[in-house]
Amino acid sequence: MAMNPTAFMKLMAAKARFSANHPKFEAFLKSVLSRPVEEGTVVEFTVTRPGEEPVTANIKVQPSDLELLQELREFMK
């Protein structure tokens, strides 16, 4: 799957802004993705909006998820 060069540049600019705004999160992701995520790993997400209760969901990594996670590892380099 090839990405449009303009779309790729926009994505990279957005990643750079996000990384500048949230350096601890980028460091966290780099730490987690520094080695392969194994099948059976549980990944949990929590979103807390102002004035609302947190909403949490999780996934257990399936074999079909491993390629996407590898792509994320490559992107975070």
Secondary structure, DSSP 8 states (H G I E B T S, - for coil): ----HHHHHHHHHHHHHHHHH-HHHHHHHHHHTTS---TT-EEEEEE--TTS--EEEEEE--GGGHHHHHHHHHHH-
